[in-house]
């Protein structure tokens, strides 16, 4: 049976806990120890902006940047701690779901998905940093 983007997203979403933008806003306000990862491509983020405190690791590079068994210069040291809470986001939360499942498969213990992504974050009245 072949897979599709929709199937991958659905399977990934089912493996993750989701939070809404109000919950994330509270977590940011309370300075919770976490990493917020936006998996969209840099061009998109440069045009749109990101949630306060987020880092950009595009989905295509997440496979090796989060890996512990690649050469040092392939890694992103901001995303090596398997025990730190990670909040995944992107435009709509679709690619973020796939990225979140990938991190769980790589041994990250606490990965959550921002429901509706950055679009819902903005619809809920929150700003993006540019």
Secondary structure as UniProt FT lines:
FT   HELIX           5..14
FT   STRAND          17..19
FT   HELIX           21..29
FT   TURN            30..31
FT   STRAND          34..38
FT   HELIX           42..48
FT   TURN            52..53
FT   STRAND          55..56
FT   HELIX           59..65
FT   HELIX           72..74
FT   HELIX           77..79
FT   TURN            82..83
FT   STRAND          85..89
FT   HELIX           94..105
FT   TURN            106..107
FT   STRAND          111..114
FT   TURN            115..116
FT   HELIX           117..123
FT   TURN            124..125
//
